[in-house]
Amino acid sequence: MPKLESGTPRIALISEHASPLAALGGTDAGGQNVYVAQVARHLAALGYVVDVFTRRDDPGLPEVLAWVPGVRVIHVPAGPAAALPKEDLLPLMADFTRFMAGFMAREGSYDLLHANFWMSGLVAADLARMLGLPFVITFHALGKVRRLHQGEADGFPEARLAIEERLVREAHRIIAECPQDEADLRELYAADPARIVTVPCGFDPAEFMPQDRREARQRLGLDPDEALVLQLGRMVPRKGVDDAIRGFARALRGRDLSARLLVVGGNSPDPDPALTPELGRLQAIARAEGVADRVTFTGSRERAALRDYYSAADVFVSTPWYEPFGITPLEAMACGTPVLGARVGGIQFTVVDGETGSLVPPRDPAALGQRLGDLLTDAPLRERMGQAALQRVRTHFTWEGVARQLAQVYREVGQEVERTRPPTVPAAAQTTSPITVERAFQGLIAALAHSRAALQPQIGAAAQAISECFERGNKVLVCGNGGSAADAQHFAAELVGRFRLDGRRGLPVLALTADTALLTAWSNDVGFGDVFARQVEAFGCPGDLLLVISTSGQSPNVVAALQAARTRGLTTLALLGGSGGAARPLADLPLMVASTDTPRIQEIQLLALHLICELVEEQISAAVPASLPTAARLNPPGAASPLISALQISAPQISAAQETRKGANL
């Protein structure tokens, strides 16, 4: 990874559900969105070129958005272009991965992938395997920790835990956000301590700084003389807003206090329970605690307004059940406001108890109420804590400092990759351009990634159709032009002879490209456009199968062969590239390679042919009586091959296509 040492390094930040462009405060928009946005901005300020890959959740979003200098946001088409709960996104990650591989094939690769959250980590790990790229991951939350605190309320799939364990094993570095995060990685996931680096979250001093409290309240339309407690963040149960309300109610009991709790956050600027369901529950708690007239729910607010909210408050309260880090306490401290926080995760790291604020046990409204009451009645203490909080965050928790620490991690990973890279061929011995070679490999990898999911079921269905053709006592005809002609003969040779299994019977496959006398005579005397169709008329019988191979699907002789095969009642298979051309609608089963690059199409077609040969051999040998020798015993009757079991393929789509064709011919 030489670019991390010199030149302009390119970093891909992957954040599948948390876009840097999202409005904050909703169910799935919070600290991770801020982290990705600020890390991208500040890495760009250090000279990095950064692309942020996030799922497109709105059809109006462009694929590529030039956001700020040095940073683009790439909206990935994975699933519907609509907001979805992050708990439902795992099945879309294969599409996310394929898109990124194709994007890199078109626009160039990256020096390093930085994944955010476990699903982004899955994308990064798969790309790392395909492309040989290093990746680091910031989990932001760990599934095993979440399960400990939420139990059955955790809506993420069970697969999350195994995926996280894989990521812990494979990532070049794991970015822990606080000491508790690092301890959880070591104790719950057996992470290698040498590959864990603690890099906290931060705040931007240009965005958050102290404001005059009375002036901030005036801008917000708040009572300048009322004690103000602020709770700000996502409206989800684990954030403990209910405990903040109950603690606030207890702080008022027995004290002569004129105070208000301001709850900022939600799915919209309108604090409507229909729009933010959690608000209805919280409003009911405020009524039950007798403080409904002292608690104000504002709904979400623009990020530019948050500085005034933090500065207007006397105390900021953050009492989640658990919290991997917690950015809002830092932002409050940056505005000179003391923080009363739960003793969990990153909050117990950022807030120094008794110095920059106070810490209380999570889910303990009584302890929260006692400490909040003490703070609200002691203005000098609040002032001292606010000044200490400001000094602490400015010293330890700026986004600029975070970006510099991450840049150091990236450089260390780059150096490790360079040390383990195989020795290069001396320049004098090189006979090809390394740029050309790398481009070819990247193009093939991207084409494979695009074709992988689509071709798996098609290959299985093609193999089964060919096997059934042989079992009926029929034969296979195969043809193509140029390199595809060679592939056709190669395919015939593998099945007439053998591909992997010794001792099986020969299979009747006829390559229509192999009879040079007929090819040249008919082409010279009649025309090349009918050279394959003539052989289909001569050799093809109802129940036989024609396989054509073409990179474009536009060759007239291939199209004519398919038309002749349909007329004579043959099943038609076509291994095609690009859009499939005129051949695609003539095939009962088109096997499409997702590329327009002819060499890449040919390479993947050859892989498909080899896989079909392997599957056909396994199916044919499995059908041989157990009394026969050699290959028959390798796959006893009824035992599906591992590849067939994995694909779980049948051929209903071919039968359906044939029935449709018969109906059309009537």
N, C-alpha and C positions, 0 to 999 in steps of 0.2 A: 504494500500500500504506500508507494512512494509519495503520493500527493499529500499525505498527512505530515510529511516532513518538509516538502517544498512544493511550490506551485499553489494552485487553488484547490483545496480539498472539497469534495462533494459529499454531503451527508443526506441520507433519506431518513426523516423522522416518520415513523408509522404510528398512526393513532386512529384505529378503525372506527371508533364511535365518538371520539371527543375532538371535534374540529376546533381549530383556533379562532374560527369565525363565529362560533355559536354564542347566542345570548346565554348568560350565566344565570344560575339559580333554579333551573328546571330539574326534573328527575335525574337526567343523565348528563347534565352540564354543570361542571364545577371545577375542582382543583386541577384535574388532568388537562382540561381545556386551557387553563391559565398556564400551566407548566409547559405544554407544547408550544403555545404562542410565544411565551417569553424566552424559552430556550432557543427557538428558531430565530427570533429577532436578535438576540445577543450573540448567538453563534455567527450570524451574518455580520454583525458589527466587528467581530474578530477576524473577518476575512473568509469565512466559509460560505459556500453556496449550498443552500438548504432547500429541499423539497419536502413538504409535509403531505403524506398520503392519508386521506381520510375518506370514509364511505360517502358517496353522494346520497343525501337524504332529501333533496329537493330537485325536481326536474329543471328548474331554472338556473341551476348552478352550472358554470362552464367546466369543461374537463380540466383546464389549466387556468389558474388565476394568479397573475403577478400581484402579490399581496403588498409586500414592502420590499425595499431594495435588498436583493440577495435571497429573498424567500418567495417561493411559489407554493400555492396550495393545489394539490392534485386531487380532484374528486373522482373516486374510484367507482365505476358502475358495478356494484355487487348487490344483487337483490333489487327490490323496487326502490325508486327514487323517492322515498318517503321516510319519515321518522319511524324507527322501530326500537323496541326495548333492547338494550344491549344484551340482555339474557337470551335473545333470540338470534343473535348474529353468527354463532359458530358455523352453521351450515353454509354461510356465505363466504367464508374465508378462502375456500379453494378458488372461487372466482376472483377474489381480491388478489390472491397470489398470482393467478394467470395474468391478470391485467398488469400487475407490476412487472412481471417478467417481460411481457410484450412492450411495455413502456420503456424499459431499459434497453431492449433490443433496438428500439427506434431512436432513443435519445441519449444513449450511453449509460454506463453503469455508475455505481457509486463507490466511494472508498470505504464506506461503513454504513450499516443499517442500525438505527437506534429505535428499538421497539418500545411502545408505551402500552402497557396492559398485556394480559396473557394472550388474547386473541391476535393482537398485533405481533406478539412474540412468535406465535405459531407461523404466521406469514413470514417473518424474518428467518426463522429456523429453516423453513422449507426452501426459501430463496437462497439461504446460505449453502444448503446442500446442493442445489441445482447449479449455482453460479460461483461457488467458492468464495463468497463474500463473508467478512467478519461481521458479527452483530453483537450489540449490547442491549440490555433490557432494563427498563424501570418498570416494575410491576404495578406500582401505585396502590395495589391491594392484593393480598394473597388469599387464595381460595380456602386454604385450611384455617386461616385466622378468621375469615368471614364465617365459615361453618361453626367455629367455636362460639361465635357471638350471635349468629342468626338462626342456626339450626335449620329446621324445616322451612323457615321463611326465605332461605337462600334459593333464588330462582335459577341459578346457573346450573348447567348440566354437570353430571358426575365426571364427565371426561375432562373437565377443567383441571382436576387435581393431577391426573396423569400427564397432561400437557405441560403444566407448570413444572412437574418433576423433570420432564425432558428438557425444558428450557433452562432449568438450573444446571443441568449436565452439559448442555451444548453451548450456551452463551459464552463469548469471550470474556465479558465482564457483566456482573449484575450490579446495578446501581441501587444501593439501599438508601433510603431517604432519611433515616435516623437510626440511632443505636438499637431501638426496639425492632425495627425492620430487619436489621442485620442479624440480630439474635434469632428472630423467627425463621429466617432463611437457613441459618445453621442448624437450629434445633428441630424444625419441622420438615425441612427439605434436604438435610445433610449437604448443604452447599459448601463448596470448597472455599474456606476463608480467604485464600490467596486471590480468588477471582471476585470477591465482593469489595466494592468501593463505596463508602458512604459519602454521598453528595446531597446536601439538603435542598429544599425548595427555597424560594426567595421572594423579594419584592423589588419594585423599580422605584428608586428615590425620585425620579421625575414624575411618577404617577401618584405616589403616596407620601405625604409629608404633613406635619401638624398645621392645622388651620385654627384661627381664633374660634373658640367654642361658641360664643354667642353669635358671631357672624354666620357660622355654619348652620346653627339652628334657625337663624332668621331666613337663610336661603331655603331651608327645608320646610319652613312654616311651623316650627316647633316652639313650644313654650321655653323661653330662655331661662326660666327659674326652676323648672321641674327637673328633678334628678332623672337621668336618662340611662337606661340599660339597653344595650344593643345585642341582638342575636341576628346573624346574617349567614346565609348559606342555602344549600339545597334542602328542599322540603321532603325529606324521606325519614322514616322512623329512626334509623340508626344514628341520625345526627343529634338525637336527644333534645329536640326543641320542647317536647313535652316536659322533660325534667327542668328545662330553663323556666318554663311557665310556673311549674309547681314550686321551684326554688324561689322565684320572684315573689310568689304569693306568701311564702313563709318569711321572706325578708321583711315584708310589710307588717306582718303580725306583731303587735306589741311595740311597734315603732311609729313615731309621728313623722312619717315620710310622705312627701308629695313626689311620687315617682311614676315613671312610665317604662314599660318594656316595649321596644320596637322590634318587630320580627320582619326582616327583609328577606324576600326570596319567594320563588314560586315559578309556575310555568308561564305566567303572563303578568303584565303590570296591573291587572285587575285581580284583587284578592278574592277570587270567586272559587268556592269549593268545587264547583262543577269543572273548573279548569285545572285546579290543583287539589285533588282529593284529600291529601294530607291536611290541608287547611281546615276542613270540616271537623276532623278529629281534634285538632289543636284548639279550635274555637270552643268546642264542647268542653275541653279540659279547663280553659280559662273561665268559662261560666261556672263549672263545678267548683273551681277554687275561689270563686267570688271576686275575680280580678278582670272580668271581661271589659269593664270600662277603663282599665289601666293598661290593657294590652292592645297594641295597634299592629295589625297585619297590613303591610304596604303592598304586597305582591313583589314582582321582580323590579329591579331598577337598572338603568344603564350603568355600565362600568364607570363612566366619567363622573357619576354622582356619588359613588361609594366613598370617595375621600371625605365628602362632607358628612356622610353618616358616621364614619369612624370618628371623625374629629368632634362631632356634636355629642358623642356619648361620654358619659362619666366612666362606665365600665363596659367592656366587651365580654360577652359570655359565650363560651364554646364548650358544650358538654356532650360530645358523641359517646356512644357505647364503646367504639373503637375508632381509631383514626390513623391510617398509615403515616400521614404527615400533618396536614392541616395548614393551608395557606392563609386563610382569613385571620388567624391570630397574628401572623406576621404583619399583615396589612394594617391591622388595628394598632399594633405596637409602633409601626412606622409613622402613625399619626399621633403618637404620644399618648395612647389610651391603654391603661392597664388591662390585662386579660385575666379573667376568672375561667379556668379551663379544667376539663376532666384529666385525670392523671392516666392518660393512655397515649400510646404510639408517639407520634412526633410532637404532640402538644407538651408532653412532659420533658421534651428535649429543648423546645424553643422558649417555654415559659419557665423562668427561675422562681420557684415558690418563695414568696415573701420578699422578693426583690423586684421582679418586673410584673408581678401579678400574684395570683394564688392558684393552687391546684387542689382539687377535691376528688374523691372517688367517683367513678362513673355510676350513673343511675342511683344517685343518692341525693334526692331533693332537699332533705333536711340539712346535710352538710353544706350543700350549695346555698341554701337560704341563710344559714348562719354567717357564712363567709361574705356573701353579698351584702347582707345588712351591715356588717362591720365596715366594708369598703364604702358603702353609700353614706355612712355617718362620719367618715374620716377623710375630709378633703385634702389635708396635707399629705396623708399616706398615699392617696391616689396620685397626687402631683409627683411625689418622689418615684413611685412605681412607673408612672408614665415616662418620666425622663430616663429612668434606667432601661425601660423597654426600648425607647428610641435609640439609645446608645448601643444596645445589644444587637438589634437587627441591622443597624448601619455597619456594624463591625463584622458580623458573621453571616448575614443572610440577604445579600443583594443578588439579583439575577445576573449581573455582570460577573460576580464572583462564582456563581454556579456555572455559568458558561465556561469560564476559564478552567474550572475543575473538570468539567466534562471534556473540554478540549485536551487536557492532559491525559485523561483516560483514553481518548481516541488515539493520541500519539503513542501511548504505551502499547495499545493493541496493534497499531500499525507496525511498530518495531518488532513485536512478537511474530506477526505474520511474515515480515521480511526475513526474520531469522530462520523461520521454518519453511520458507519458499524453496522449491527445488532449484539447484543451480541453473543459471541461464546458459544458453548456447553462446559461445563467443561470437561477436559481431561478424568476424571474418568468415565464420562457418555457416552463418545464416544464409539460406537461399530463398527465403520468402519473407515478406513484410510481417513483423509481429502484429501490426495493426490489422492487416488483412486476416490473419489467422484468428486473432481474438474476435474480430467482427463476425467471422463465420461461426465460431463456437457459440457466441452470444446469440446469433440468429437461430442456430439449431436448437439451443436450449429454450429459447422463447417459443419457437414453433412447437417443440415437444410439450411445453407447459400448456399451450393453448389447445393442443390436440388430445392431450392425455385423457381428460374426462369424457370428451365426445367420442373418441375412438374406442375406448374400452368396451362399451356395450356393442358397438358395431363390429368390432373384431370378433367378439364372442359369437354374435349372431351369424356372421359370415362363416366362421369355422363350423358351426352347427349345421348350417345349410349345406356346406360342402360335404360334411360327414354323412348327412342324411342322403345326399345324392349318391355317394358311394354305396351306402347300405341298401339302397334301392336297386343297385346293379347298374347305375348310370355312370356317366363320365363327366369330366370337367374340361372345358375349352378355355384357353387363356390367351390374350393378345395385347399388344401395345406397340408403340413406335420408338425407335431410337433406344435410349436407355431403358425405357419401359419394355421394349422387345427383349432386351437382355434379362430384365427382371422376370418377364413371363417365362422364358426358358429356364431360368434359375428356379422359379417356383415349381415348374413341371418336373425338373430333375429331382428336387427334394422329395416330392411325393411319389413319383414313379420309383425312385430309389429309396432313400431314407433320409430323415432329418436328424433325429436323435435315437430312435428306437431300433435296435437290431432285431431281425427275425420277423418283422411284420410283413404282411403281403404287399405286393406292389399295388399302387393306386392309379387308376386310369386317368391321366391328365395329358392333354394334347396341346402343345404350344403352337399356335397358328403362325408363329413367326419363324418356325424352324425349317420349313421346306423351301429352300432357296430357289429350286427350279420353278415351283409353282408361283412363288412371290414375284420372281423376275419375269416369267412368261406372262402371267395375267396382267401385271403392271404395264408391261411393254405393249401387249396386244389389246388390252381392254382399258385398263386404268387402275391406278393405285387406290382410288376411293372405295372400290368394292372388293379389295383383295381379302379382307377378313370375312365379309359377308358371304362371299362365295364358299369359303370353307365351312362356315356355320351351316349353309344350305346343304353342303355335302356330308358333313359329319354329325351335325346336331340332331338330336332326337328329343321328343317330348320327355321331360323329366331330367334331361341333362342340365348343366349349369354353365353359363358363360361368365368369366371374370375378365373385365377389361381394366387396363392400367393406363392412366393418362394424367399428366400434371395439369392440363388445362380443361380437359373434357370437350375440346372443340375439334379434335381431329376427325375429318369426315369419315375415314375408314373405320374408326372406333364407333362413331355414331351409327353408321350403316350396319355394323356388326350387331349392335344392340337392337336395332330395329328388326333385323333378320331373326335374331334369337327370340324376340317377343312374338313374332309371327309364327315360329315353329314350336312355341310352348316351352322354351327354356327359362329357367330362373336366371335373372340377370343381376350380377354384382359389379360394382364399379368402384375402383380405388382412384380417387380424384383429388385435385388440389384447387385452391382458390374458391370460386363460386360453383365449380363443377360444370359450367358451360352447358352445352346442348345435351351432354351425356347424362347429366344428373336426373332429369325427369324420366329417362328411359330405364333406369336401374331400379329393380325391386329393393335393393339395399345399396345406397351410395355410402361409401366410407370416405369422409371428407377430412382432408388435412388442412388445418387452419393456417395457411400461409399462401403468399403469392410469389415466393422466391423459389424458382424451379429446382435448384440443387437441394434446398432444404426439404421441399416436397418429396423429391426422390429418396432422400435419406430416411424420411419417416415412413414412406411407402414400403421400403425394404424391410424396416423393422416390423411393420404391420404384416407383411408377407411371412416373415419368419415366425411371428406369433401365431398366425393362422396355421402354418405347418405344424407347430408344436401342439396346438390345441387339437387339430385334426388327428394327429398321431395318437394323442391320449384318448380321444373319444373312440377312434377305430379300435385301438388295442383293448379298451375297456369292454367293447362289445364282442370280442372273440371268446368262444367257449373256454372255460378254465382248463379243460383237458389239453389244450394246445400248448406248445412249448414257448420258451423264451419271452418275447415281448408281451404275450398274453398274460403272463403271470405278474408282470410289472404293475398292471392295473386290473385287478379282478373285476368281474361283472358287478355293476352297481356302484362301484367306487369312483366317484367323480374326481377328476384331477384337482389339485389345489388351486390352479389358476381358474378352472371352470367354476369351482365353488366360490371363489372370490368374486368372479364376475356375475354369477347367478343369472345366466343368459338363457333365453329360449329364442325361438324364431317366429313368434307370432307376427312380428312386424312384416316379415317376408311373406307369410301366408296371406296376411291382410292385403299387402300390395298386389299379390297375384290375383286375389279375388276381385280387387278393384279393377285390375287390368282386364280380367275376363268380362266383367260387367261392361267396361268401356268398349271392348271388342264386339260385344253383342250389338 
